[in-house]
């Protein structure tokens, strides 16, 4: 009987130790949050990623960068995403309409401006009218999937330049691709965000496009409804909305939410 009691006690103690070990392991388990973000945000988000993970050592951030429209389509097709950051409000609204996001999780994070750029190595500055007259290749984001391209098309249409330029466009997969094409000299110039131009020492700004010719650029962020880490996602959204994070964005050429 004594042996049986001792055996039972050993089993119980063993189970308690095992449960405590499992609990400890679960508490220290690194959780991964997946963020699909507009390609134009890559530079500042790399800085903020390091800061956030330092402050939250049990959380690992995984970023998927691309054109906002392409990322939206991935989410609609079931891609496992926790947080989505779009360079326009239209893509976010489509996800809300499709039941993928809830309106109450959406935050207007930042703004930006459109600029015309050329390679730093180009000596002759050519206007948009001159580009049309001389049949030069010019890059913009694909207007069907890239917000920067949508804004560019809207502006060029308002300026009565779309029809004269449309056969000379090289459509890029995202705005960083536009920047790359100009840097490499593959095209005479392109339209990018102010923040993209500021991030490169290989291009120069030829013209800041009149903001009255295109809709206000708004970066919207929110949590995906079927995320496994909705609370952590909301925490990350709050982090990016903080004054410290907004300062990082401002230094990268974006317009902070309080200055829009």
C-alpha positions as CSV (number, residue, x, y, z in Angstrom):
1,X,0.0,0.0,0.0
2,X,2.9,2.4,0.9
3,X,4.5,1.5,-2.4
4,X,1.3,2.2,-4.3
5,X,0.9,5.6,-2.6
6,X,4.5,6.5,-3.3
7,X,4.0,5.5,-6.9
8,X,0.9,7.6,-7.2
9,X,2.7,10.6,-5.7
10,X,5.5,10.2,-8.1
11,X,3.1,10.1,-11.1
12,X,1.2,13.2,-9.8
13,X,4.4,15.1,-9.3
14,X,5.6,14.1,-12.7
15,X,2.4,15.3,-14.3
16,X,2.7,18.6,-12.5
17,X,6.3,19.1,-13.6
18,X,5.3,18.1,-17.2
19,X,2.4,20.6,-17.3
20,X,4.6,23.4,-15.9
21,X,7.2,22.7,-18.5
22,X,4.6,22.7,-21.3
23,X,3.1,25.9,-20.0
24,X,6.5,27.6,-19.8
25,X,7.4,26.5,-23.3
26,X,4.1,27.9,-24.6
27,X,4.7,31.2,-22.9
28,X,8.1,31.5,-24.5
29,X,7.0,30.3,-27.9
30,X,7.8,32.9,-30.6
31,X,4.7,33.9,-32.5
32,X,5.0,35.1,-36.1
33,X,2.8,37.9,-37.4
34,X,2.5,38.1,-41.2
35,X,2.2,41.6,-42.6
36,X,1.4,42.3,-46.3
37,X,2.5,45.8,-47.0
38,X,2.8,48.2,-49.9
39,X,6.3,48.0,-51.4
40,X,6.8,51.8,-50.9
41,X,6.9,51.2,-47.1
42,X,9.8,48.7,-47.2
43,X,12.6,51.1,-46.0
44,X,10.9,52.5,-42.9
45,X,9.3,49.2,-42.0
46,X,12.7,47.5,-41.9
47,X,13.7,50.0,-39.3
48,X,10.5,49.6,-37.3
49,X,10.6,45.9,-37.6
50,X,13.9,45.8,-35.7
51,X,12.6,48.2,-33.1
52,X,9.3,46.3,-32.6
53,X,11.0,42.9,-32.2
54,X,13.4,44.3,-29.7
55,X,10.5,45.6,-27.6
56,X,8.6,42.3,-28.1
57,X,11.1,39.4,-28.1
58,X,8.5,36.7,-28.3
59,X,7.0,38.1,-31.5
60,X,8.6,37.7,-35.0
61,X,7.4,39.9,-37.9
62,X,7.3,38.5,-41.4
63,X,6.7,41.0,-44.2
64,X,5.4,40.3,-47.6
65,X,5.9,43.4,-49.9
66,X,4.3,44.1,-53.2
67,X,1.7,46.1,-55.1
68,X,-1.2,46.8,-52.8
69,X,-3.7,45.3,-55.4
70,X,-1.7,42.1,-55.8
71,X,-1.5,41.7,-52.0
72,X,-5.2,42.3,-51.7
73,X,-5.8,39.5,-54.3
74,X,-3.6,37.2,-52.3
75,X,-5.7,37.8,-49.2
76,X,-8.9,37.2,-51.2
77,X,-7.5,33.9,-52.4
78,X,-6.9,32.8,-48.8
79,X,-3.2,33.8,-48.1
80,X,-2.5,33.6,-44.4
81,X,-2.1,37.3,-43.5
82,X,-2.6,39.0,-40.1
83,X,-2.1,42.7,-41.0
84,X,-2.6,44.5,-44.3
85,X,-1.2,47.9,-45.3
86,X,-2.4,49.4,-48.6
87,X,-1.3,52.6,-50.3
88,X,-4.9,53.4,-51.0
89,X,-8.3,53.0,-49.3
90,X,-9.9,51.3,-52.2
91,X,-8.2,47.9,-51.7
92,X,-9.1,48.0,-48.0
93,X,-12.7,48.8,-48.8
94,X,-12.8,45.8,-51.1
95,X,-11.6,43.5,-48.3
96,X,-14.2,45.0,-46.0
97,X,-16.9,44.3,-48.6
98,X,-15.7,40.7,-49.0
99,X,-15.8,40.1,-45.3
100,X,-12.0,39.9,-44.9
101,X,-11.6,43.0,-42.7
102,X,-13.7,44.9,-40.3
103,X,-14.1,48.6,-40.6
104,X,-13.5,49.2,-36.9
105,X,-9.9,47.9,-37.2
106,X,-8.9,50.3,-40.0
107,X,-6.5,53.2,-39.4
108,X,-5.4,55.8,-41.8
109,X,-1.7,55.7,-41.2
110,X,0.1,58.0,-43.6
111,X,0.0,60.1,-46.7
112,X,2.5,60.8,-49.6
113,X,3.0,62.9,-52.7
114,X,3.7,62.0,-56.4
115,X,6.9,63.2,-58.1
116,X,8.5,62.7,-61.5
117,X,12.0,61.3,-61.4
118,X,14.9,60.8,-63.8
119,X,18.2,59.1,-63.4
120,X,20.9,61.1,-61.7
121,X,23.1,60.4,-64.8
122,X,20.7,62.0,-67.2
123,X,22.0,65.5,-68.1
124,X,19.1,66.8,-70.1
125,X,15.9,67.4,-68.2
126,X,12.9,66.4,-70.3
127,X,9.3,67.5,-69.5
128,X,6.4,65.1,-69.7
129,X,5.3,66.9,-72.9
130,X,8.8,66.4,-74.3
131,X,8.8,62.7,-73.5
132,X,5.6,62.3,-75.4
133,X,7.0,64.2,-78.4
134,X,10.3,62.2,-78.5
135,X,8.8,58.7,-78.0
136,X,10.7,57.9,-74.9
137,X,9.9,55.1,-72.5
138,X,8.4,56.2,-69.2
139,X,7.6,54.0,-66.1
140,X,4.6,54.0,-63.9
141,X,3.0,51.4,-61.6
142,X,0.4,49.2,-63.3
143,X,-2.8,51.2,-62.8
144,X,-4.8,47.9,-62.4
145,X,-2.9,46.8,-59.3
146,X,-0.5,49.5,-58.1
147,X,-2.0,52.5,-56.2
148,X,1.0,54.7,-57.4
149,X,0.0,53.8,-60.9
150,X,-3.7,54.6,-60.2
151,X,-2.8,58.0,-58.8
152,X,-0.4,58.6,-61.8
153,X,-3.1,57.8,-64.3
154,X,-5.6,60.0,-62.5
155,X,-3.1,62.9,-62.6
156,X,-1.9,62.5,-66.2
157,X,-5.6,62.3,-67.3
158,X,-6.3,65.5,-65.4
159,X,-3.3,67.1,-67.1
160,X,-4.4,65.9,-70.5
161,X,-1.2,63.9,-71.0
162,X,-2.5,60.3,-70.6
163,X,-3.5,59.8,-74.2
164,X,-0.3,61.2,-75.6
165,X,1.9,59.1,-73.2
166,X,0.0,55.8,-72.9
167,X,1.9,54.0,-75.7
168,X,5.2,54.9,-74.1
169,X,4.5,53.5,-70.6
170,X,6.4,50.6,-69.0
171,X,4.1,49.2,-66.4
172,X,5.9,48.1,-63.2
173,X,4.7,45.5,-60.7
174,X,5.0,48.0,-57.8
175,X,6.4,51.5,-57.2
176,X,9.8,50.2,-56.1
177,X,10.1,48.6,-59.5
178,X,9.5,51.9,-61.1
179,X,12.3,53.4,-59.1
180,X,14.6,50.5,-60.1
181,X,13.8,50.9,-63.8
182,X,14.8,54.6,-63.6
183,X,17.9,53.9,-61.5
184,X,19.1,51.4,-64.2
185,X,18.4,53.7,-67.1
186,X,15.9,51.3,-68.6
187,X,13.5,54.3,-69.0
188,X,13.9,58.0,-69.3
189,X,11.9,58.6,-66.1
190,X,9.0,57.6,-64.0
191,X,6.4,58.6,-61.4
192,X,6.9,57.5,-57.9
193,X,6.1,58.6,-54.4
194,X,8.1,61.4,-52.7
195,X,9.4,58.8,-50.2
196,X,10.7,56.5,-52.9
197,X,12.7,59.4,-54.6
198,X,14.1,60.4,-51.2
199,X,15.3,56.8,-50.6
200,X,17.6,56.8,-53.6
201,X,20.8,58.7,-54.5
202,X,20.6,57.5,-58.1
203,X,17.6,59.6,-59.1
204,X,16.6,63.2,-59.1
205,X,13.2,64.8,-58.7
206,X,12.2,66.7,-61.9
207,X,8.8,67.8,-60.8
208,X,6.4,67.5,-57.8
209,X,3.1,66.8,-59.4
210,X,0.2,69.1,-58.4
211,X,-1.7,67.2,-55.7
212,X,-4.9,68.8,-56.9
213,X,-4.7,66.5,-60.0
214,X,-5.0,63.2,-58.0
215,X,-6.9,61.9,-55.0
216,X,-5.3,62.2,-51.6
217,X,-2.8,59.4,-51.1
218,X,-3.8,57.5,-48.0
219,X,-2.0,54.5,-46.5
220,X,-4.6,52.4,-44.6
221,X,-3.8,49.6,-42.2
222,X,-5.9,47.0,-40.5
223,X,-6.2,43.5,-39.1
224,X,-7.5,40.6,-41.2
225,X,-10.6,39.0,-39.7
226,X,-9.5,35.4,-39.8
227,X,-6.0,36.2,-38.3
228,X,-4.9,33.8,-35.6
229,X,-3.3,36.7,-33.8
230,X,-5.8,39.5,-33.9
231,X,-4.8,41.1,-30.6
232,X,-1.1,41.0,-31.6
233,X,-2.1,42.5,-35.0
234,X,-4.0,45.3,-33.3
235,X,-1.0,45.9,-31.1
236,X,1.3,46.3,-34.1
237,X,-1.2,48.7,-35.7
238,X,-1.0,50.8,-32.6
239,X,2.7,50.7,-32.7
240,X,2.9,52.0,-36.2
241,X,0.4,54.8,-35.2
242,X,2.6,55.9,-32.4
243,X,4.5,59.2,-32.5
244,X,7.8,57.4,-32.5
245,X,6.9,55.3,-35.5
246,X,5.4,58.3,-37.3
247,X,8.7,60.1,-36.9
248,X,10.5,57.2,-38.7
249,X,8.0,57.4,-41.6
250,X,8.4,61.2,-41.8
251,X,12.2,60.9,-41.9
252,X,11.7,58.5,-44.9
253,X,9.7,61.1,-46.8
254,X,6.1,60.2,-45.8
255,X,3.5,62.6,-44.5
256,X,2.6,61.6,-40.9
257,X,-1.1,61.1,-40.1
258,X,-1.3,64.2,-37.9
259,X,0.0,66.4,-40.8
260,X,-2.3,65.0,-43.6
